[in-house]
């Protein structure tokens, strides 16, 4: 498996664990607020990080880490992702995935093989086509249906998971967060993430002022009516 980015150490990506974070190239979304511009648009221009280099590092440093997170881009576009997770588990490490939920078949395969310990799925907007297509830069309704199927797969699983929504002024209002939480009713955890206006796909969004902290806390209160555990990050 080939990676296109690597954050050697993270204390936040896998909740409560010391992890190493690997980034895959390419994505089937075009979220205007995405700040991984090169991973999404120009992965071929980024240096390759071979799987062997990662595994050698993990073998040498395995006592320093508890988990490996794979993010992107969209990792489930990589056909050899299940094999990589199996190798991570073989080292005795926890395996985590960050996904946009567009490949429920890959999710089900990985879950069935019991080679994954944690999933973080982005929920870009309320699960209505008009809103989701705008927030994710979507033109393919099939991908939208896949997202809804992935929500069902994850909430119906026994795996540790969280849903994440990045709150972007102009794309999200308080009612949108309430709608998301209602659609995720019964889910274990929803994380509301502060928008970071940095290197965004839509250059105009780099000039947008993030919501003040008090606005996010109001949204947390609204979401808490439907999702038991709601957390705010990046504030």
C-alpha positions as CSV (number, residue, x, y, z in Angstrom):
1,X,0.0,0.0,0.0
2,X,1.2,3.5,-0.8
3,X,0.7,6.5,1.4
4,X,1.0,10.2,0.6
5,X,1.4,11.7,4.0
6,X,2.5,10.7,7.5
7,X,2.1,12.3,10.9
8,X,4.4,10.2,13.0
9,X,2.8,11.0,16.3
10,X,-0.7,12.1,17.3
11,X,-2.4,12.3,20.7
12,X,-5.9,13.2,19.4
13,X,-6.5,11.3,16.1
14,X,-7.3,8.0,17.8
15,X,-9.2,9.1,21.0
16,X,-7.3,8.3,24.2
17,X,-4.4,6.6,22.4
18,X,-0.9,7.5,21.1
19,X,-1.2,6.9,17.4
20,X,0.7,7.3,14.1
21,X,-1.4,8.8,11.3
22,X,-1.2,7.8,7.6
23,X,-2.7,9.7,4.7
24,X,-3.9,8.1,1.5
25,X,-4.1,10.1,-1.8
26,X,-7.2,10.7,-3.8
27,X,-10.8,11.4,-2.8
28,X,-14.3,11.1,-4.4
29,X,-15.6,14.2,-2.5
30,X,-14.8,17.8,-3.2
31,X,-15.7,19.4,0.1
32,X,-15.1,23.1,-0.4
33,X,-13.8,23.4,3.2
34,X,-11.3,20.6,2.9
35,X,-7.8,21.7,3.8
36,X,-6.0,18.6,2.4
37,X,-6.0,20.2,-1.0
38,X,-3.0,18.3,-2.5
39,X,-4.1,14.9,-1.1
40,X,-7.4,15.4,-2.9
41,X,-6.5,17.2,-6.1
42,X,-2.8,16.4,-6.7
43,X,-1.9,13.1,-4.9
44,X,0.4,12.1,-7.8
45,X,2.6,15.1,-7.1
46,X,3.2,14.1,-3.5
47,X,6.1,11.7,-2.6
48,X,5.2,8.1,-2.1
49,X,5.6,6.5,1.3
50,X,5.8,2.8,0.8
51,X,4.1,0.4,3.2
52,X,7.4,-1.3,4.0
53,X,8.8,2.0,5.4
54,X,5.7,2.2,7.7
55,X,5.9,-1.4,8.8
56,X,9.7,-1.1,9.5
57,X,9.0,2.0,11.6
58,X,6.2,0.3,13.5
59,X,8.2,-2.8,14.2
60,X,11.0,-0.7,15.6
61,X,8.8,1.7,17.6
62,X,5.9,-0.5,18.5
63,X,6.4,0.0,22.2
64,X,5.9,3.8,21.7
65,X,2.5,3.5,19.9
66,X,-0.8,2.1,20.7
67,X,-2.7,2.7,17.4
68,X,-2.5,3.3,13.7
69,X,-4.9,5.7,12.0
70,X,-5.5,5.7,8.3
71,X,-7.1,8.9,6.8
72,X,-7.0,10.8,3.6
73,X,-8.2,11.6,1.0
74,X,-10.5,8.7,1.2
75,X,-8.8,5.5,2.4
76,X,-11.5,3.0,1.3
77,X,-10.6,3.8,-2.3
78,X,-7.4,1.8,-1.7
79,X,-8.1,-1.9,-2.5
80,X,-5.3,-3.1,-0.3
81,X,-6.5,-1.3,2.8
82,X,-7.9,-4.5,4.5
83,X,-4.5,-6.2,4.0
84,X,-2.7,-3.3,5.6
85,X,-5.1,-3.3,8.6
86,X,-4.5,-7.1,9.0
87,X,-0.7,-6.4,9.2
88,X,-1.3,-3.6,11.8
89,X,-3.3,-6.0,14.0
90,X,-0.5,-8.6,13.5
91,X,1.8,-6.2,15.3
92,X,-0.6,-6.0,18.3
93,X,-1.6,-2.4,17.5
94,X,-5.1,-0.9,17.3
95,X,-6.3,0.0,13.8
96,X,-8.4,3.1,13.1
97,X,-10.1,4.4,10.0
98,X,-11.3,7.9,9.1
99,X,-13.8,7.8,6.2
100,X,-16.4,9.8,4.3
101,X,-18.6,6.7,4.2
102,X,-18.9,6.4,0.4
103,X,-17.8,2.7,0.3
104,X,-20.1,0.7,2.6
105,X,-18.9,-2.5,0.9
106,X,-15.3,-1.9,2.0
107,X,-16.5,-1.0,5.5
108,X,-18.5,-4.2,5.8
109,X,-15.6,-6.3,4.6
110,X,-13.2,-4.8,7.1
111,X,-15.7,-5.1,10.0
112,X,-16.5,-8.7,9.0
113,X,-12.8,-9.6,9.1
114,X,-12.5,-8.0,12.6
115,X,-9.3,-6.1,11.7
116,X,-10.5,-2.7,12.8
117,X,-11.0,-1.2,16.2
118,X,-12.2,2.3,15.6
119,X,-14.1,4.3,12.9
120,X,-14.5,8.0,12.6
121,X,-16.9,8.9,9.8
122,X,-17.4,12.4,8.6
123,X,-21.0,13.6,8.3
124,X,-20.7,16.7,6.1
125,X,-24.3,18.0,6.4
126,X,-27.8,16.9,7.2
127,X,-28.6,13.8,5.1
128,X,-30.7,15.6,2.5
129,X,-29.4,15.6,-1.0
130,X,-29.5,19.4,-1.6
131,X,-27.5,20.1,1.6
132,X,-25.1,17.1,1.3
133,X,-24.2,17.6,-2.3
134,X,-23.3,21.2,-1.6
135,X,-21.2,20.4,1.5
136,X,-19.4,17.5,-0.1
137,X,-19.1,18.9,-3.7
138,X,-21.2,15.9,-4.8
139,X,-22.8,15.2,-8.2
140,X,-23.3,11.5,-7.9
141,X,-26.5,10.5,-5.9
142,X,-25.2,7.0,-5.6
143,X,-22.3,8.2,-3.3
144,X,-24.9,10.0,-1.2
145,X,-26.9,6.8,-0.8
146,X,-23.7,5.0,0.1
147,X,-23.1,7.5,2.9
148,X,-26.5,6.8,4.4
149,X,-25.8,3.0,4.2
150,X,-22.5,3.5,6.0
151,X,-24.2,5.3,8.8
152,X,-26.5,2.3,9.3
153,X,-23.6,-0.2,9.1
154,X,-21.5,1.8,11.7
155,X,-24.3,2.4,14.1
156,X,-25.4,-1.2,13.9
157,X,-21.9,-2.5,14.6
158,X,-20.2,-3.3,17.9
159,X,-17.0,-1.3,17.0
160,X,-16.0,1.8,18.7
161,X,-16.9,4.8,16.5
162,X,-17.7,8.5,16.3
163,X,-19.3,10.7,13.7
164,X,-17.7,14.1,13.0
165,X,-19.1,17.3,11.5
166,X,-17.0,20.3,10.7
167,X,-19.0,23.4,11.3
168,X,-18.6,25.9,8.5
169,X,-20.2,29.3,8.4
170,X,-22.3,29.7,5.2
171,X,-22.7,25.9,5.0
172,X,-24.0,25.1,8.4
173,X,-26.6,26.8,10.7
174,X,-27.8,25.7,14.1
175,X,-30.8,23.8,12.6
176,X,-28.5,21.8,10.4
177,X,-26.6,20.5,13.4
178,X,-29.9,19.7,15.1
179,X,-31.0,17.9,11.9
180,X,-27.8,15.9,11.8
181,X,-28.1,14.8,15.4
182,X,-31.7,13.8,14.9
183,X,-30.8,11.7,11.9
184,X,-28.0,10.1,14.0
185,X,-30.3,9.6,17.0
186,X,-29.1,6.7,19.0
187,X,-25.5,7.0,17.8
188,X,-22.9,6.8,20.6
189,X,-20.9,9.9,19.8
190,X,-21.0,13.1,17.6
191,X,-18.0,15.4,17.4
192,X,-18.5,19.0,16.3
193,X,-15.3,20.3,14.8
194,X,-14.3,23.9,14.5
195,X,-13.7,25.0,10.9
196,X,-10.1,26.0,10.1
197,X,-9.8,28.4,7.2
198,X,-6.5,27.2,5.8
199,X,-5.6,26.1,2.3
200,X,-9.3,25.2,1.5
201,X,-10.4,23.7,-1.8
202,X,-12.7,26.7,-2.2
203,X,-10.3,29.6,-1.8
204,X,-13.1,32.0,-0.8
205,X,-13.6,29.9,2.4
206,X,-10.1,30.7,3.5
207,X,-11.4,34.2,4.2
208,X,-14.4,33.1,6.3
209,X,-14.3,33.7,10.0
210,X,-15.1,30.5,12.0
211,X,-18.1,30.5,14.3
212,X,-17.3,31.8,17.8
213,X,-16.9,29.2,20.5
214,X,-20.3,30.1,22.1
215,X,-22.1,29.3,18.9
216,X,-20.6,25.8,18.8
217,X,-21.6,25.3,22.4
218,X,-25.2,26.2,21.5
219,X,-25.0,23.7,18.7
220,X,-23.7,21.1,21.1
221,X,-26.6,21.6,23.4
222,X,-29.0,21.2,20.5
223,X,-27.3,18.0,19.3
224,X,-27.3,16.6,22.8
225,X,-31.1,16.2,22.7
226,X,-30.6,13.3,20.3
227,X,-27.0,12.0,20.6
228,X,-25.9,11.0,24.1
229,X,-22.3,12.1,23.9
230,X,-21.5,15.3,21.9
231,X,-18.0,16.7,21.9
232,X,-16.4,19.9,20.5
233,X,-12.9,20.0,19.1
234,X,-10.4,22.6,17.8
235,X,-11.9,25.4,19.9
